[in-house]
Structures are given as C-alpha cells and as structure tokens.
Amino acid sequence: MSTDGQPHILAIGGGSLVSDGREGRAPSPLLRYAFDLTGQDRPRICFLATGIGDCAEYVARFYAAFSTMDAEVSHLALFPMPNVPDIRAHLLNQDLVYVSGGSVANLLALWRLHGLDEILADVWQAGVVLAGQSAGALCWHVGGNTDSYGPRLRPLTDGLGFLPYSCGVHYDSDPQRRPLLQQLVGEGTLPSGYAADEAVALHYVGTEFVQAVSYRKDAGAYRVEPDGQGAAKESRLEPRLLASG
C-alpha cells in the first residue's frame, strides 16, 4: 500500500514496458514511478491480464519483466476460474495492482461478473496503488474510446468511474483517438477529461489529477473539455520528465 495512505491511480497511455535489447521486455520508467508511489522497498505487485484473456504467454512476459525489479510478484487470473481462493484478500494484501492492455469492454464485463468492480474500489480506497496501460488506464475512468469492438474506434461510456473523467490513451499513435475523444466530450457523451501520448502517464491522488510524467521529451498530456459550442478544446499539460535509467 502507499505509505501516505492516499488512493493513487497511474493511468499509462502506452509504453509501460520497453525493449530490453534481447527480444524481451523490461519495466519502463513509468512502471518504476508506479513502484515508487507505493513507498515500499520491496513492493507486493499483482498484475491482471484479463483484457487479453489471461494469455499464459503474456503472463509469463510480465513475470520476466518484473523479475528485473525488487518486488514480490503475483497475478490474478479469472480463466478458467480465479487462481486465488479469496480475490478480495489477495488484492488488499498488495502494494500495487497493475492492469494490462487488451479489450477494455471484455475486461469490464468479466470484472463485474466476478465482483471485481466493487473489490477494486475498496482496494483503491485502502491505499493500494492502481496502475495500468491502455485498457488498464481507461478502465478507471468514466469512459473514452476503444477498439474492443473492431478496428474502427467506438465510444466506451461504462468505465468503473473511480475517476470522474474521460480518458484518452495512445493519443499520438492512433489517428482515430484524438478527434473521436474531442467529439464525444464536445457533444456531452463523455465528461471532460485527460489524454496521454505514448510513454506518458496520468497521476491522480484521490480523484484529483496531480501531474503527468513521461520518459519521452516530446510526449504530452492533455486536458480535454467542452468549448460551450458543441465542440471540445484541448490544453497541453507538460509532463515531468523521468530519468530513463
């Protein structure tokens, strides 16, 4: 749990794992930042790969990546059944819960089926840091846009809503993302919110946005809100640059 006892969420637009130069993946500075939020020398981290169907290969990659850091690592799988006897107890015993990318629509449906929406709300309020990339960033918000239904992006309006904002991920790498989020916010389908380029994370304490962080000098975060005329206005938020090493 975070040593300050406050609820933290780190929503990563993309780039939480980077190439380690040997065809493997290693935690990026964004994940190191998430680890630091726990305030623990050897944090307990549980990762959820629900969005990709608990793919065994993907789970193995996460174990390999996190093995490079001093952490006590576990995972929560829901296929074909939960792999821990008490989901609530297991997650409450963590310092950090990390959620992978994948299908945010499938993730939300399965979480609600297993009561994880309520469990994760309690875990967050208890001070366990919540983090994730892409679907694992969008899920904590009211909504955003998603490719869960196919290559053409569609609105998502039934996120967990821990954070009362819309969220844009992969904001500079997918040309559909920015115009659709602005349309949805401008017309009132989604509330005002925040967006993150690749290699950028949005840090919230409680429900307040406190800063963006990145390991890419040219990457940005953005505040997106209605302009009062049926469209949206966007303001750039300069991320704090993290050390790459």
Residue, then its C-alpha position, 0 to 999 in steps of 0.5 A: m500500500s502507499t505509505d501516505g495512505q492516499p488512493h493513487i491511480l497511474a493511468i499509462g497511455g502506452g509504453s509501460l514496458v520497453s525493449d530490453g535489447r534481447e527480444g524481451r521486455a523490461p519495466s519502463p520508467l513509468l512502471r518504476y514511478a508506479f513502484d515508487l508511489t507505493g513507498q515500499d522497498r520491496p513492493r507486493i505487485c499483482f498484475l491482471a491480464t484479463g483484457i487479453g484473456d489471461c494469455a499464459e504467454y503474456v503472463a509469463r512476459f510480465y513475470a520476466a519483466f518484473s523479475t528485473m525489479d525488487a518486488e514480490v510478484s503475483h497475478l490474478a487470473l479469472f480463466p478458467m476460474p480465479n487462481v486465488p481462493d479469496i480475490r478480495a484478500h489477495l488484492l488488499n494484501q498488495d502494494l500495487v495492482y497493475v492492469s494490462g492492455g487488451s479489450v477494455a469492454n471484455l475486461l469490464a464485463l468479466w470484472r463485474l461478473h466476478g465482483l471485481d468492480e466493487i473489490l477494486a474500489d475498496v482496494w483503491q480506497a485502502g491505499v493500494v496503488l492502481a496502475g495500468q496501460s491502455a485498457g488498464a488506464l481507461c478502465w478507471h475512468v468514466g469512459g473514452n474510446t476503444d477498439s474492443y469492438g473492431p478496428r474502427l474506434r467506438p465510444l466506451t461510456d461504462g468505465l468503473g468511474f473511480l475517476p470522474y473523467s474521460c480518458g484518452v490513451h495512445y493519443d499520438s499513435d492512433p489517428q482515430r483517438r484524438p478527434l473521436l475523444q474531442q467529439l464525444v466530450g464536445e457533444g456531452t457523451l463523455p465528461s471532460g477529461y485527460a489524454a496521454d501520448e505514448a510513454v506518458a502517464l496520468h497521476y491522480v491522488g484521490t480523484e484529483f489529477v496531480q501531474a503527468v510524467s513521461y520518459r519521452k521529451d516530446a510526449g504530452a498530456y492533455r486536458v480535454e473539455p467542452d468549448g460551450q459550442g458543441a465542440a471540445k478544446e484541448s490544453r497541453l499539460e507538460p509532463r515531468l520528465l523521468a530519468s530513463g535509467 
